[in-house]
């Protein structure tokens, strides 16, 4: 009989310990509203009281029932602790750590230059640099105390110095995109004689606001150009969310510059430039940004077993089912039927990129991306993904980067769980045109903002921001 009592007490102690650990962790994570924590606590305490009461009965059946109940409590608490702990790590990694950015820099010269490495370049040799590269100051500190000369037009510089012995310092993205946008340039006419990484970090603003604006951008394979742009305005006082879709080719002023550019091209100048430019254009402050990466969308969709996509027309995608390349000849096209169908990861990415198949082009792409994001969110939150929970969270860590801090994210999630939110949507209208891009160096396709639509967009933003 003593052995039974000792067993009962040990199991009861373990039940209490695991319950306490889980309750502490739930409160530490902070996303669960108090009403749910209180309900969980009440149920757990009730089960512990029942288990404790059963230990006083001498019949074997009560001993077995107590053993069974205690094991159930311990297993549930341990499983809960495992899942919540993983969530805590996920939130810490995504919303607590410093934001680190790595930019590759090249030292470039003509292929005819006899110099093949940096050791032959003395400090008195002038180094030209592209002034719109993201982290020039940090690059100079790493590269050395040379005589730096600024250039504004990278394309013109490359054309004029194809056969000279001059040297250019620029980031890899702006260098590579020059050859993509200008048919006069050929990459084989130049050589890279030195390459190095510039690593920068940004501390988070830990302020927590009741009303805030989040810029969501979807990065293409370059991880620089913005294919998707949304302003999400969140008012936790009125429980309203306003999603404002902004086309990627919208032609607006570049912050702290005399030029205009599209949001897609602006991505080359840095996320902070895009954030400030959109905020200034719409007359609002963008508090945080979230960058989504095309390549990692495939992984998360496959991890959750695919999503359902619904289309109001049937079509073949203009883009092929390929990854990390813009050469659509390397893969087959996807047939999207009218109605709903299941898509895997690469199919979802291909649909998210599609705009040529639609008359309203980029506006429909924005709509498709909104649908895809909601489908992913609903699938992730469903019970069917529980068995794949940890790998899904790990996939999400690679899907995005954000400047949002932990307290803001936790407070918003708790508010979503605690209240019924109203979601509103609007889009910015624009018309087809051509204009100078890349700081006025080339002509290309743009979308000119429709003034009436812009004014209506600004008004709606202010309504949601200022509503109490």
KOLVO-229048 format. One record per residue (C-alpha): z, y, x. Coordinates in pm, whole numbers, plus 32768, in hexadecimal, padded with zeros to 4 digits. Example, Ala and Ser with C-alpha at 12.3 -4.5 7.8 and 13.67 -1.06 7.14 Angstrom:
# residues 2
830C7E3E84CE;82CA7F968557;
***
This chain:
# residues 468
800080008000;805080EE8120;7EF880B281B2;7E5B811A8066;7F27825A805C;7ED082AD81C5;7D6082728177;7D7983518043;7E2184678106;7D2884578222;7C02846E8130;7CAC8584806E;7CE7864281B3;7B7B8617821C;7B09868980C4;7BDB87C480E0;7B6B880C8245;79F887E481F7;7A2188B880BC;7ACE89CC8184;79C489C88294;78A989DC8198;79518AF180D1;79898BBC820E;781E8B938277;77988BF0811F;78648D328127;77F28D78828C;76828D558233;76C08E3F810F;75898E00803B;76378D467F20;76C48E277E0A;783C8E117DCE;78128D7E7C73;77698C4A7D08;78678C307E22;79818C407D25;78DE8B347C4F;78AE8A537D7D;7A198A8C7DE6;7A988A397C89;79D388F47C78;7A3A888C7DD7;7BAB88D77D9A;7B9B88147C54;7B0886E77D08;7C1086FF7E17;7D2587097D10;7C9185D87C63;7C7985237DB2;7DE085817E08;7E5A850C7CB1;7DAC83BD7CD4;7E6B837A7E15;7FB083587D4C;7F3382357C7A;7F7D80DB7CFF;7E6780187C58;7D477FB07D36;7C41804D7C50;7CD681A77C86;7CDD81707DFD;7B6981157DF5;7B19823F7D17;7BCF83267E06;7B1782957F32;79CB82C07E7F;7A1584247E0D;7A9484907F63;796184068013;787E84BB7F1A;793786047F59;792785DA80D4;77B5857E80D6;775786A47FF3;7824879680C4;77908718820C;762E872A8182;7672888780FC;76FF88F4824A;75CA886E82FE;74D8892A821E;759E8A6F8213;75D18A67838D;745A8A4A83BE;74298B6D82CF;75278C3A8395;74688BF684D9;73218C50842E;73A98D9E83B3;74418DEA8507;72FC8DA485BC;72278E6A84C8;73088F93847E;74068FB8859A;735E8F8B86EA;72A990AD8793;713890CD8740;707890638877;6F0890B288AE;6E2F902C89C8;6CEE90E38A21;6BFC90638B29;6B68916C8C0D;6A2A914D8CDF;69B192028E14;683892058DF0;671492678EC9;659E922E8EDF;652890D38F3F;6468917A905D;65A991FF90F8;6600913B9232;6774915191E4;67F290109143;6969903E9140;6A74914A912A;6ADC91289297;69AA91F09304;6A04931C922A;6AD1942892D9;6BAC9529922A;6AB596449269;69A7959B9195;699696379036;69D9954E8F13;693E95A68DC4;69FE953B8C90;69AC952C8B1E;6A9A96268A80;6AB4956E8932;6B33942789C2;6C8993DA892F;6D7593D48A59;6CDA94A28B72;6E2295358BF2;6EBC93DC8C1A;6D78935F8CBB;6D8094768DBF;6EE6941C8E1C;6E7F92B38E5A;6D2D92F58EFB;6D9893FA8FF8;6D929569905C;6C1A95A49052;6B5296DA8FFC;6B16969C8E88;69FF974C8DCB;69E7973D8C4E;68A996DE8B93;6880970B8A1B;673C964C89D6;675294E88A5A;65F1948789F1;655095AD8AA1;661D95708BDA;65B194038BEE;6442945D8BBB;644695728CC1;650694A38DC2;645093598DA7;63D593778F0E;64E3944E8FB2;661593F99081;670894A48F94;683793F68F02;68B593E58D9D;6A0F93858D20;6A1A93238BB1;6AB592278AC5;69F190E88A85;69BE91208911;69129274892F;684191EE8A4F;67CA90BC898F;67869176884B;669E92688903;65A7914E893C;65C590D987D5;657892318745;647492B3883C;633691E98876;62E192BC89AA;640492218A63;640090C98B08;654290318B84;64948F888CAA;644F90E08D44;65C1910B8D93;66D790448E35;6850903A8E0F;68F5904B8F64;6A5E905B8EF0;6B1E8FFA8DB9;6C8B902C8D5D;6D72902C8C2F;6E24915C8BA4;6F5590EB8ADE;6FFE91EC8A01;712491CE8914;718C929987E8;72E992AC8756;730E929185DF;738293AA84FF;74B893108461;74D094098342;74DD936681E9;7435942880D0;743293FB7F59;72C494657F51;71D194188069;705F93E780B8;6FD892BB8175;6E7C92B2820D;6DEC91518209;6CBF911882E8;6BF88FD9830E;6B778FAF8472;6A2E8EFD84BD;69F28E0D85E0;6A0F8F2A86DC;6B758F6A8663;6B1B90DC866B;6A24912E8554;6AB4915483F7;69F9909182EC;6B0D90BD81E8;6BD491F981A1;6CDE921F8095;6DF79315805B;6F19926B7FAA;7006936C7F14;715992D77EB8;725A93887DE0;739992B87DCC;743793B57CDF;733193937BCC;72CC922F7C34;715F928A7C5B;705D921D7D5B;6F1492DA7D7C;6DFD92307E3F;6CF193257EB2;6BB792807F3D;6AF8934B803F;699C92D580AE;697A928A821F;684A93718249;68F394A181AA;689C95CB8284;69CE96A682C0;6A56978F83D0;6AEF96E78500;6C5397608538;6C7998628650;6B01986A8686;69D699408626;6915980785BC;68F8972C848A;68D295B3848C;68E8948483AB;6A2E93C3838F;69849295842D;691D93548566;6A69940E8571;6B1592C685BD;6A9692E28724;6B67941B875B;6CAC937086FC;6D74931785C7;6E40945685E1;6D00952485C9;6C9194668490;6DEA948A83F5;6DFE96018435;6C93964083CA;6CB9958D827A;6E079634823A;6D7B978E8282;6C45975181AD;6D0E96F08079;6E2897E680B6;6F3A96E080DC;7014965281EE;6FC494EA824E;711A945882A3;70B592FF831B;6F7F92358365;6F2C90C3834B;6E079030840B;6D718EEA838D;6C998E1E847B;6B5F8D6A8403;6B778C4484F1;6CD68BE68481;6C818BF9830F;6BD38AA88338;6D0F89FD83B2;6DF38A7A829E;6CFE8A1D8187;6CD188C08216;6E4B8897823C;6E8388DD80CA;6D6E87EE8062;6C6488F3800C;6C5289F27EF4;6B908A217DB2;6A8E8B397DB3;69E48BB77C78;68958C6B7C7C;67D68D187B64;66898CB27C02;65F38B9E7CD8;65688BEB7E31;65398B757F96;660A8C368092;65558D11818A;66498CA38298;66518B3F8318;677E8A59832D;67C98ABB8496;68F68B3C8553;69168C3D866D;67A58C978665;66BB8D7985A0;658E8C9985E0;65578C098484;643F8B298502;65478A46859A;65C689C2844D;6565897882E7;65958A6981C5;66908A2B80AE;66238A077F46;67188AAE7E59;66EB8A457CF0;672D8B1A7BBF;688B8ACD7B43;69AA8A3C7C0E;69A5894E7D37;6A8988D77E4F;6A5989727FA7;6ADD88FC80F7;6B3489E78216;69DF8A3182AA;69478A4C814E;6A528B4680E7;6A108C1A821C;68998C1381DC;68C68C868073;69BC8D9580E3;68B28E1E81D1;67988E1C80CF;67058F60804D;65888F3D8060;65808E557F31;660A8F677E51;656890A57DCF;66AD91607E00;66CE90D37F60;680F9131800B;68BF91867EC5;6896901F7E4F;69088FA07FA1;6A4990697F77;6A778FC97E20;6A378E6B7EAA;6B358EA77FC0;6C3B8F137EC2;6BFB8DD67DFA;6C138CFE7F32;6D5C8DA17FA2;6DF88D6A7E4B;6D818C007E40;6E198BBD7F96;6F628C637F31;6F798B977DEE;6F2B8A547EA5;702A8A987FB6;71388ADF7EB4;70ED89A27DF0;71C3886A7E17;709487A37E8A;70AA88487FE2;721887EE801D;71C886BC80F1;70F0879881D3;71DF88BD81CD;722A88E88340;70C388C583B7;705489C082AE;71518AC08328;70DF8A81848E;6F798ABF8420;6FDE8C06837C;70758C7C84C5;6F168C748559;6E6C8CFE8422;6EF58E5E843A;6FA98F668501;706F90808461;713491B784B8;72199184838C;7386914B83E6;745F902C836F;754090F58288;7419918781CC;7371903481A8;74B48F8A8136;7508909C803B;73AC908F7FA8;73AB8F127F87;75028F1F7EE3;7487902E7DF5;73558F5D7D9B;74328E317D4C;75278F077C88;74368FD87BB6;72EF8FC57AF9;71F290957BB7;70BF913C7B24;6F8B91227C04;6E80922F7BE6;6D2F92377C94;6C2D933E7CEB;6AFC935B7DCB;6A5B947E7E7F;68F094B67E19;67E695207F15;666C952C7F40;657C94A48047;651695858164;64DB959882DC;659F966683D5;6614967A853D;670C956D85A7;67DB952186DC;68449687871C;66E9970B86CB;6628962E87BC;6551955A86D0;64CD955F856C;652B944D8479;657493EA8314;669F948F826F;673694C38116;6767963180C1;68A2966A7FEE;687296D07E85;6945980A7E67;69AB97D07CFE;6A15966B7D4C;6AD896DE7E7E;6B9097E67DB2;6BE596E87CA3;6C6095F77DAF;6D3F97027E49;6DCB975B7CF3;6E2195F27C9F;6EC495C17DF3;6F9F96F27DBD;6FFD967F7C5F;708395317CDC;712695C97E13;71DD96DF7D59;723D96217C1D;73B595ED7BFA;
***
